[in-house]
Amino acid sequence: MEQEHLYLVDALPYVFRAFFAIREMRSPQGQPVNAVYGFTVFLLQLLQREPLTHIGVAFDESLTSSFRNAFFPAYKANRALPPPDLAWQLERCQAVARALGLQVFVDQQYEADDLIGTLARQATAQDMQVVVVSNDKDLMQLVTPQVTFYDAAKNRRFDPAGVTAHLGVRPEQIPDFLGLQGDAVDNIPGVQGIGTKTALALLQVFPHLEALYTNLAAVDTLPLRNAKTLRQKLEAGRPAAFLSRRLATIALDAPVTCALDVLRSHGVDTTAALPLFEELGFRRLVQRLQ
């Protein structure tokens, strides 16, 4: 019997991609629907193309209310709220996913990454193969022999060896890497003065932050430029390093349950999808489903 595969979709990258890539589209009522349309086409193509038996779609609704904001209020504070033309469409994207018969996951405190991470952990415990669908490299930390990362837009797949070849660190080292380098996109500070090359070089020698900070004196002997100055930066930045790693680590205990009977794909439910597509003005998709 062929092994079953659970696909966990990180929705927002594909919603945003459609919003900026597709020219303006309006529903019969005059509402913007370009992002909804592009996301719908993406889901239909995924369902048709991939050998999935189970699927879930995770959305973010925690831009300012993530549990990470409780211990670091500046987390993602540099991000602007979605423009009005997109904010309305985000709700419609969730409605489309549900109308297609897909299970939608969203939470006010846990981000889509955390929901996906928790579901992936539960699924692999049930001997499922998991495919994380996203273009967000942070999610590569979830990759294991049972979990694959799939960048659908570029049609690229990554197993553990692929992640290491692509990023220069093993999947489990990604939070340590971001702890050192930081992440400007999410307003994660990292250690001041530590860039990508230095962070990668350190993690070739030290498997994680604990090993690095237990053996800081060894940094002086590394064949790195300004090694002694580097040690001083690391010493001064120790609190920021561990805080940043905590911010970058995907939670595996989000309040979601991987119920395989609920996540099983039964094909597109046209009775629910067709009326919604008509409402949104997706005539071509209506014809395609019919």
C-alpha positions as CSV (number, residue, x, y, z in Angstrom):
1,M,0.0,0.0,0.0
2,E,1.4,3.4,-1.0
3,Q,2.2,5.6,2.0
4,E,-0.2,8.5,2.7
5,H,1.0,12.1,2.5
6,L,-0.2,15.0,4.5
7,Y,0.4,18.4,2.7
8,L,0.4,21.4,5.1
9,V,0.1,24.7,3.2
10,D,1.4,27.9,4.5
11,A,-1.2,30.1,2.9
12,L,0.0,33.7,3.1
13,P,3.0,33.5,0.8
14,Y,0.7,32.3,-2.0
15,V,-2.0,34.9,-1.2
16,F,0.6,37.7,-1.3
17,R,2.1,36.4,-4.4
18,A,-1.2,36.5,-6.2
19,F,-2.1,39.9,-4.8
20,F,1.0,41.5,-6.3
21,A,1.2,39.4,-9.5
22,I,-2.3,39.5,-10.8
23,R,-3.8,42.7,-12.3
24,E,-6.9,44.1,-10.6
25,M,-9.9,41.9,-10.6
26,R,-13.3,42.7,-9.2
27,S,-16.3,40.6,-8.1
28,P,-19.7,41.4,-9.5
29,Q,-20.3,43.4,-6.3
30,G,-17.2,45.5,-7.0
31,Q,-14.9,44.0,-4.4
32,P,-11.2,43.2,-5.2
33,V,-10.6,39.5,-5.7
34,N,-7.2,39.2,-7.5
35,A,-5.6,37.6,-4.5
36,V,-8.5,35.2,-3.9
37,Y,-8.5,34.2,-7.5
38,G,-4.7,33.5,-7.6
39,F,-4.8,31.6,-4.4
40,T,-7.8,29.5,-5.6
41,V,-6.0,28.6,-8.8
42,F,-2.9,27.6,-6.7
43,L,-5.0,25.3,-4.5
44,L,-6.8,23.7,-7.4
45,Q,-3.4,23.0,-9.2
46,L,-1.9,21.6,-6.0
47,L,-4.9,19.3,-5.5
48,Q,-4.7,18.1,-9.1
49,R,-0.9,17.8,-9.4
50,E,0.3,16.4,-6.0
51,P,-0.1,12.8,-4.7
52,L,-1.7,14.0,-1.5
53,T,-4.1,12.0,0.6
54,H,-4.5,14.6,3.4
55,I,-4.2,18.4,3.4
56,G,-4.5,21.3,5.7
57,V,-4.2,25.0,5.1
58,A,-2.7,27.4,7.8
59,F,-3.3,31.1,7.9
60,D,-1.8,33.9,10.0
61,E,-4.0,36.1,12.2
62,S,-1.4,36.9,14.8
63,L,0.5,39.8,13.3
64,T,0.4,41.8,16.6
65,S,-1.0,39.1,19.0
66,S,1.6,36.3,18.7
67,F,2.7,34.7,21.9
68,R,6.2,36.0,20.9
69,N,5.0,39.6,21.4
70,A,4.4,38.8,25.1
71,F,8.2,38.4,25.7
72,F,9.4,40.6,22.9
73,P,6.9,43.4,22.0
74,A,9.0,44.5,19.0
75,Y,8.5,41.2,17.2
76,K,7.3,41.9,13.7
77,A,6.6,45.5,14.7
78,N,8.3,46.7,11.6
79,R,5.6,45.1,9.4
80,A,2.7,47.1,8.0
81,L,-0.8,45.8,8.3
82,P,-2.3,44.4,5.0
83,P,-3.7,47.1,2.7
84,P,-7.5,47.3,2.7
85,D,-7.8,45.7,-0.7
86,L,-6.0,42.6,0.7
87,A,-7.5,42.5,4.2
88,W,-11.0,41.7,2.9
89,Q,-9.6,39.1,0.5
90,L,-7.8,37.1,3.3
91,E,-11.2,36.2,4.8
92,R,-12.4,35.1,1.3
93,C,-9.2,33.0,0.9
94,Q,-10.1,31.1,4.0
95,A,-13.7,30.7,2.7
96,V,-12.4,29.3,-0.6
97,A,-10.2,26.7,1.1
98,R,-13.1,25.5,3.3
99,A,-15.5,25.5,0.3
100,L,-13.0,23.2,-1.5
101,G,-13.3,20.8,1.4
102,L,-10.0,21.6,3.0
103,Q,-9.4,22.0,6.7
104,V,-8.3,25.5,7.7
105,F,-6.2,26.3,10.7
106,V,-5.8,29.7,12.3
107,D,-5.1,31.1,15.7
108,Q,-4.8,34.5,17.4
109,Q,-1.6,33.6,19.3
110,Y,0.1,31.0,17.2
111,E,1.4,31.8,13.7
112,A,0.9,29.6,10.7
113,D,4.4,28.2,11.1
114,D,3.5,27.0,14.6
115,L,0.3,25.4,13.5
116,I,2.1,23.6,10.7
117,G,5.0,22.6,13.0
118,T,2.6,21.1,15.6
119,L,0.5,19.3,12.9
120,A,3.7,17.9,11.3
121,R,4.9,16.6,14.6
122,Q,1.6,14.9,15.4
123,A,1.4,13.5,11.8
124,T,4.9,12.0,11.8
125,A,4.0,10.4,15.2
126,Q,1.2,8.6,13.3
127,D,3.7,7.4,10.6
128,M,2.6,9.9,8.0
129,Q,4.9,11.5,5.4
130,V,4.5,15.3,5.6
131,V,5.1,17.9,2.9
132,V,5.3,21.5,4.0
133,V,4.2,23.8,1.2
134,S,5.8,27.3,1.5
135,N,8.5,29.6,0.3
136,D,9.4,30.7,3.8
137,K,12.9,29.3,4.6
138,D,12.2,29.5,8.4
139,L,9.9,26.5,7.9
140,M,12.8,24.4,6.7
141,Q,13.7,23.8,10.4
142,L,10.9,21.3,10.4
143,V,12.5,19.1,7.7
144,T,13.3,15.5,8.8
145,P,13.4,12.2,7.0
146,Q,9.6,12.2,7.3
147,V,9.1,15.9,6.5
148,T,9.8,17.5,3.1
149,F,9.8,21.2,2.3
150,Y,8.1,22.1,-1.1
151,D,8.5,25.5,-2.6
152,A,5.5,25.2,-5.0
153,A,6.1,28.4,-6.9
154,K,9.6,27.4,-7.9
155,N,8.8,23.6,-7.9
156,R,11.7,22.9,-5.6
157,R,11.8,20.2,-2.9
158,F,14.1,19.9,0.0
159,D,15.0,16.9,2.3
160,P,17.5,17.3,5.2
161,A,20.5,17.1,2.9
162,G,18.9,19.6,0.5
163,V,18.3,22.1,3.3
164,T,22.0,21.8,4.3
165,A,23.2,22.3,0.8
166,H,20.8,25.3,0.3
167,L,21.3,27.2,3.5
168,G,24.6,25.9,4.8
169,V,23.2,24.6,8.1
170,R,21.2,21.6,9.1
171,P,17.5,22.0,9.6
172,E,17.7,21.8,13.3
173,Q,20.4,24.6,13.3
174,I,18.2,27.2,11.6
175,P,17.0,28.7,14.9
176,D,20.6,28.9,16.1
177,F,21.6,30.5,12.8
178,L,18.8,33.1,13.2
179,G,19.8,33.6,16.8
180,L,23.2,34.7,15.7
181,Q,22.4,36.6,12.4
182,G,18.9,37.8,13.3
183,D,16.1,38.3,10.8
184,A,15.2,41.9,9.7
185,V,12.0,40.7,8.1
186,D,10.6,39.6,11.5
187,N,12.5,42.2,13.5
188,I,14.5,39.5,15.3
189,P,17.7,41.3,16.5
190,G,20.4,38.6,16.5
191,V,23.9,39.4,17.8
192,Q,25.0,42.9,16.7
193,G,27.9,42.7,14.2
194,I,27.3,39.1,13.3
195,G,26.4,38.5,9.6
196,T,25.5,35.5,7.5
197,K,29.0,34.4,6.7
198,T,30.2,34.5,10.4
199,A,27.0,32.8,11.7
200,L,27.5,30.0,9.2
201,A,31.2,29.6,10.0
202,L,30.5,29.4,13.7
203,L,27.8,26.7,13.2
204,Q,30.2,24.6,11.2
205,V,32.3,24.3,14.4
206,F,29.6,24.6,17.1
207,P,26.4,22.5,16.6
208,H,24.2,25.0,18.6
209,L,24.3,28.1,20.7
210,E,24.9,26.2,24.0
211,A,28.1,24.6,22.5
212,L,29.3,28.0,21.3
213,Y,28.7,29.9,24.5
214,T,30.2,27.0,26.6
215,N,33.4,27.2,24.6
216,L,33.7,30.9,23.7
217,A,37.4,30.9,24.3
218,A,37.8,28.6,21.3
219,V,36.5,31.3,19.0
220,D,39.9,33.0,19.4
221,T,41.5,30.1,17.6
222,L,39.2,29.9,14.7
223,P,40.5,31.0,11.2
224,L,38.1,34.0,11.1
225,R,38.8,37.6,10.6
226,N,38.9,39.6,13.8
227,A,38.4,36.5,15.9
228,K,39.1,38.3,19.2
229,T,36.7,41.1,18.3
230,L,34.2,38.4,17.4
231,R,34.4,36.9,20.8
232,Q,33.6,40.3,22.4
233,K,30.6,40.7,20.1
234,L,29.3,37.3,21.1
235,E,29.8,37.9,24.8
236,A,28.0,41.2,24.6
237,G,25.2,39.7,22.5
238,R,24.6,36.5,24.4
239,P,21.1,37.6,25.7
240,A,20.1,38.7,22.2
241,A,21.3,35.4,20.7
242,F,19.2,33.2,23.0
243,L,16.2,35.6,22.8
244,S,16.4,35.6,19.0
245,R,16.7,31.8,18.8
246,R,13.6,31.6,20.9
247,L,11.7,34.0,18.6
248,A,12.8,32.0,15.5
249,T,12.0,28.6,16.9
250,I,8.7,27.1,15.6
251,A,6.4,26.0,18.4
252,L,5.4,22.4,18.4
253,D,2.6,22.7,21.0
254,A,0.0,24.9,19.3
255,P,-3.6,24.2,20.1
256,V,-4.4,22.1,17.0
257,T,-5.1,18.5,16.5
258,C,-4.0,16.4,13.6
259,A,-7.2,14.4,13.0
260,L,-6.4,12.4,9.9
261,D,-10.0,11.6,9.1
262,V,-10.7,15.3,9.0
263,L,-7.7,16.1,7.0
264,R,-8.3,13.4,4.4
265,S,-8.8,14.8,0.9
266,H,-12.0,13.7,-0.9
267,G,-11.7,15.8,-3.9
268,V,-13.3,19.2,-4.6
269,D,-16.7,19.7,-3.0
270,T,-18.4,21.4,-6.0
271,T,-21.7,21.9,-4.1
272,A,-20.0,24.3,-1.8
273,A,-17.4,25.7,-4.2
274,L,-19.6,26.6,-7.2
275,P,-21.9,29.1,-5.4
276,L,-18.9,30.8,-3.9
277,F,-17.1,31.0,-7.2
278,E,-20.2,32.4,-8.8
279,E,-20.4,35.0,-6.0
280,L,-16.8,36.0,-6.6
281,G,-17.2,36.1,-10.4
282,F,-14.7,33.3,-11.1
283,R,-16.5,32.2,-14.3
284,R,-13.6,30.3,-15.8
285,L,-13.2,28.3,-12.5
286,V,-16.9,27.6,-12.5
287,Q,-16.6,26.1,-16.0
288,R,-13.5,24.2,-14.9
289,L,-15.3,22.6,-11.9
290,Q,-18.4,21.8,-13.9
